[in-house]
Amino acid sequence: MEQRATEAHVTTEGARPASHPAGPAVDPRTRKVAAKKPKRRRGIAVNDPVGDMLTRLRNAIGARHDTVDIPTSRLKTEIARILKAEGYVAGVEPSGQNIVVRLKYSGKISALTGIDRVSRPGRRVYATRDELPRVLGGLGTSIVSTSAGVMSGRQARRKGLGGEILANVW
């Protein structure tokens, strides 16, 4: 006594058979799925934000751009402020979620000729107040993160502070 039903004869309650004049069969178990939201465009995930900032500056100088947009953070804002105070960039302006750094040129030559990341996420470099480096015999600047904030190597030496050497600039 085996009963078999074919698909043509099986209908569920509330559904119309395929031959119904109002249209094709609709399965009541199906749900409407909302349209997907458009993905928000976010920045690229960066493991070393300070290194990314220095690379953006290096690339902009090589391409002779007037300004550079850098995603903002407190540390990057302080580094940009030091670069302005030391005379390597013309201006620093916050612009929403970015910092706009105006580069400084004398003719075709940039005021910022070299920039080097010293302390990296994989290898932190610390120095006491007596070990703070002199970049190019005093012609360059080191950027140091101390317990009193981010400052140039000269300021850290004057205040008698050591800390993490973030970058050297010349």
C-alpha positions as CSV (number, residue, x, y, z in Angstrom):
1,M,0.0,0.0,0.0
2,E,2.5,2.5,-1.1
3,Q,1.2,6.0,-2.0
4,R,3.2,8.2,-4.2
5,A,2.4,11.7,-5.1
6,T,3.8,13.5,-8.1
7,E,4.8,17.1,-8.1
8,A,1.9,18.0,-10.4
9,H,-0.7,16.9,-7.8
10,V,1.0,18.3,-4.7
11,T,0.0,21.8,-3.6
12,T,0.4,23.4,-0.2
13,E,-2.3,25.4,1.4
14,G,-2.5,28.9,0.1
15,A,-0.4,28.2,-3.0
16,R,-1.8,28.2,-6.5
17,P,-1.1,25.3,-8.9
18,A,1.1,26.1,-11.8
19,S,-1.8,26.0,-14.2
20,H,-3.8,28.7,-12.3
21,P,-4.7,31.6,-14.5
22,A,-3.4,34.3,-12.0
23,G,0.2,33.3,-12.5
24,P,2.9,30.9,-11.5
25,A,2.9,28.9,-8.2
26,V,4.2,30.7,-5.1
27,D,5.6,28.8,-2.2
28,P,4.3,30.4,1.0
29,R,7.4,29.2,2.9
30,T,9.7,31.5,1.0
31,R,10.5,34.8,2.6
32,K,11.3,38.1,1.1
33,V,14.9,39.0,1.7
34,A,15.8,42.6,2.2
35,A,18.2,44.2,-0.3
36,K,21.8,44.3,1.0
37,K,23.0,47.6,2.3
38,P,25.8,49.1,0.2
39,K,29.1,48.6,1.9
40,R,30.7,51.6,3.5
41,R,34.0,52.4,2.0
42,R,36.6,52.3,4.7
43,G,40.3,53.0,4.6
44,I,42.9,50.3,4.1
45,A,43.8,48.3,7.3
46,V,47.3,49.5,8.2
47,N,49.5,47.7,10.7
48,D,51.9,50.7,11.1
49,P,49.9,54.0,10.9
50,V,53.0,56.1,11.5
51,G,55.0,54.3,8.9
52,D,52.0,54.8,6.5
53,M,52.0,58.5,7.2
54,L,55.8,58.8,6.6
55,T,55.4,56.8,3.3
56,R,52.6,59.1,2.2
57,L,54.8,62.2,2.8
58,R,57.8,60.5,1.0
59,N,55.6,59.6,-2.0
60,A,54.0,63.1,-2.2
61,I,57.4,64.7,-2.2
62,G,58.7,62.4,-4.9
63,A,55.6,63.3,-7.0
64,R,55.9,67.0,-6.1
65,H,52.4,67.3,-4.7
66,D,51.4,70.5,-2.9
67,T,49.3,68.7,-0.2
68,V,48.9,65.2,1.3
69,D,45.8,63.8,3.0
70,I,46.6,61.6,5.9
71,P,44.0,59.7,8.0
72,T,44.0,61.4,11.4
73,S,45.0,60.2,14.9
74,R,46.4,62.1,17.8
75,L,49.9,60.7,17.3
76,K,50.0,61.6,13.6
77,T,48.7,65.1,14.4
78,E,51.5,65.6,16.9
79,I,54.1,64.3,14.4
80,A,52.8,66.7,11.7
81,R,52.8,69.6,14.3
82,I,56.5,68.9,15.0
83,L,57.3,68.8,11.3
84,K,55.7,72.2,10.9
85,A,57.5,73.6,14.0
86,E,60.8,72.4,12.7
87,G,60.2,73.9,9.2
88,Y,59.8,70.8,7.1
89,V,56.2,71.4,6.1
90,A,54.3,74.6,5.3
91,G,51.1,73.9,7.2
92,V,48.9,71.3,8.9
93,E,45.1,71.6,8.8
94,P,42.6,69.1,10.2
95,S,39.9,68.3,7.6
96,G,37.2,65.9,8.9
97,Q,38.8,62.5,9.3
98,N,42.0,63.5,7.6
99,I,44.9,65.8,8.2
100,V,45.9,67.9,5.2
101,V,49.7,68.6,5.2
102,R,50.9,71.4,2.9
103,L,54.4,70.5,1.7
104,K,57.2,73.2,1.7
105,Y,59.4,73.7,-1.4
106,S,62.2,76.0,-2.3
107,G,62.0,76.0,-6.1
108,K,61.9,72.4,-7.0
109,I,63.7,71.2,-3.9
110,S,61.6,70.0,-0.9
111,A,62.4,71.2,2.6
112,L,61.9,67.6,3.6
113,T,64.6,65.6,1.9
114,G,64.5,62.4,3.9
115,I,62.4,60.7,6.5
116,D,63.1,57.4,8.2
117,R,61.0,55.3,10.5
118,V,63.2,54.1,13.4
119,S,60.9,52.3,15.9
120,R,58.6,49.8,14.2
121,P,55.8,47.6,15.5
122,G,58.1,44.6,15.3
123,R,61.2,46.3,16.7
124,R,60.7,49.1,19.2
125,V,63.7,51.4,19.7
126,Y,64.0,53.3,23.0
127,A,66.7,55.7,24.1
128,T,67.6,57.4,27.4
129,R,68.1,61.1,27.5
130,D,71.9,60.6,27.0
131,E,71.4,58.2,24.1
132,L,69.1,60.4,22.0
133,P,70.5,60.5,18.4
134,R,71.7,63.6,16.6
135,V,70.5,63.3,13.1
136,L,73.0,64.4,10.5
137,G,75.2,66.0,13.2
138,G,72.4,68.2,14.4
139,L,71.1,69.3,10.9
140,G,68.1,66.8,11.1
141,T,65.5,66.1,13.7
142,S,64.5,63.0,15.6
143,I,60.8,62.6,16.7
144,V,60.6,61.1,20.2
145,S,57.5,59.9,22.1
146,T,58.2,60.6,25.8
147,S,56.2,60.5,29.0
148,A,55.5,64.2,28.5
149,G,54.2,63.8,25.0
150,V,55.6,63.6,21.4
151,M,58.5,66.1,20.9
152,S,61.6,66.7,18.8
153,G,64.9,65.2,20.0
154,R,66.2,68.7,20.9
155,Q,63.3,69.4,23.2
156,A,63.6,66.0,24.8
157,R,67.3,66.6,25.5
158,R,66.6,70.0,27.0
159,K,63.9,68.6,29.3
160,G,66.1,65.6,30.2
161,L,63.6,63.0,28.8
162,G,64.2,59.8,26.9
163,G,61.6,57.6,25.1
164,E,60.7,55.8,21.9
165,I,62.4,57.2,18.8
166,L,59.6,57.3,16.2
167,A,61.4,58.8,13.2
168,N,64.4,60.7,11.9
169,V,63.8,63.6,9.6
170,W,66.3,65.7,7.5
